[in-house]
Amino acid sequence: MRYDTVILGAGAAGMMCAAFCGGRTLVIDHARAPGEKIRISGGGRCNFTNIHAEPANFLSQNPHFCKSALARYTQWDFIALVDRYGIAWHEKTLGQLFCDGSSKQIVALLLAEMERAGAELWLSTTAQAVRHTGTGFALDLEREGKRHQITCANLVLAAGGKSIPKMGATGLAYDIARQFGLAVTETRPALVPFTFSDGRFKDLSGVSLPVRLSNARASFDEALLFTHRGLSGPAVLQLSSYWREGEAVLFNLIPGLPLFDILREQRQSSGRKALTTELARHLPARLVDFLKPVLGLDGNLADQSDARLAELCAALESWQVTPSGSEGYRTAEVTLGGIDTDALSSKTMEVKSVPGLYAIGEAVDVTGWLGGYNFQWAWSSGHAAGTAIAARPRRD
C-alpha cells in the first residue's frame, strides 16, 4: 500500500498535522484510542492553549527555533478552530484555556478535521521497521496480529517523548531519528514533582500556598503543594524544567506580603499572642507548626525585637531545600529535550538531510511551560509540517 504521507503518532501534533497534509495520509499509533494525553490533560478538561503563548515560554538548545511555527499558527488560530466547533471554554489563571465540558471534545475536533482532510487512522498498530528507499520510505507494520508493508513519500515523527510510559510512551521518535543520523539532545522528565528520600514533608501532605520558587535559571510565582513524597503544584512543576539533580531550590513563602510591617504593627496591639498564632494568620497552620523548630518560632510576639522579626521574614523569603530527585517519567507531563533542532527547518519541520522526513511536537527539542504551552507547540508544529507537505509536488 502506498501513501503520500505516514504520520507516526496519533497525539495532538500528529492529528493536527494530518488535518493539513492533503493527499493520501495515514496516521498510525500503537494505542487503542487516539489523543490519550489530550484526554487526561487538565483534569479531563484539556488546557488546550494559553493566550500568552510566545517563544519566551519554551525551552530549547536553540530558543529561536520555535518562533516561525508559533508565529504562523498562533493560539488565536486554534481558539478560532475551537469556536468553529462550538466548544465552550474558559480562562483559568495565567491565560490557561480549558474546555467547559470535556477534553474528549478536543479529540473529537481533531478526528473531525482529519476526516475532513481524508486522512486514515490505524490504531493498535506498531512500526516494526522503517527504511529509506531513496525516493521515500518503507514501513513494516503490525496491526491486530497482521503484518503490512506500506510506502510513502513523506514520513512524520510525531510519537512524542518518554513521559507517562504507562500510556505507552517509548521514545520511538528518538530511535528513528538516530537511525537517520539525527542527533538527540539530552532528555529529562519535565513538569514533574520533586521527591525527598527522607519523607520530611509527609505530615504536610495536602497543604498548599502561593510561593515564589526559584533557582539560578528561573523563578515562578505560583502555588506550591506538599505531598507525601515531596513537593508538587504549579510552581514546582514549572521549575522542574530548569532543575538538575543535586541543586537547591529557593522558596519565598510570603511573596508580596509585607510581613515585617504587619508583625511590628501587631506587636503593638496584640503582643501577648504567640508568634506562631500570628504567623498562622498568613501561612497554613500546619506549615507554621512544621517550621517552628526549623526557624525557632518560640515565644510571644511581644518578645520579638525588630532584628528578630527581620531575621524571621528573611528566612521565610529564602527557605532553601535540596530535592533528592523527581517523580521521573512516570508522572512527568512532558519530556525535556529531543530531536536536535539543528537538523530541522524551523519553517517546515523537515529534516534538512533527509527530504520528506519531518519531526514535530514533543519529539523535538522544544518544551513549553506548564499551562497549555506544549499543546500550542503541537498545534503550531503540526500545522507547519502539514502545510509544508501539502505544498510539496506529489509523485504518482
TAQUIQUI-V297246 format. One line per field, one symbol per residue. phi: phi as a letter, one per 20 degrees, with the letter a starting at -180 (. if undefined). psi: psi as a letter, one per 20 degrees, with the letter a starting at -180 (. if undefined). A space follows every 10 residues. Layout:
BEGIN
phi->???
psi->???
END
This chain:
BEGIN
phi->.dcfcddepd egffffgffd fmmedcdcbf febemfffge flmndlffac fegbgfecda fdfegfffff feceffffff fgffemefbb eeelmfdcff ecffffffgf ffffffenfe cddlcdeebc ceendrccce dcclndecdc cbeccdecem deflffeofc mgffffgfge neecfgdbfc lcfeccfemf dgfegnfcaf bddbbfdbbc dbedcecfdr cbngffgffg fddcgneecd ddecfmeffg ffffffffeb feffgfffff fdcggfffff fgffdmedne ffeefgffff ffffffebfd ccffacfmfg cffbdenqff ffedffedme ffecgndccb mffefbceff pnffffffff ffffffffff effedf
psi->ppqgpppool aggghgghii hraopppqqi riqqlhhggi qkkjioniap ijprhijqpq hniigigggh hiorhhghgh gghhjkoqrq pcqkjppqqh dqhhhgghgh hhhgghijqq porlpqohqp qpigibqppo qpoliqpqpq qqhpppokja biqmhijjpi kghgghghhj jqqprpqqpq mqqqqphjkh jgijpipqqp ropraiirpp naqpppriid pbrggggghh ijqqpiqqqp poilpjomhg hghgghhhhl iiqqghgghi iiqphhhghg ighgjlmqrr hhiprggggg gghhhhilpp qoqhbriaig iphrppabpp ihiqpigijq phinpipqpr bihqmoprrq kihhhhhggg hggggghggh iqpqp.
END
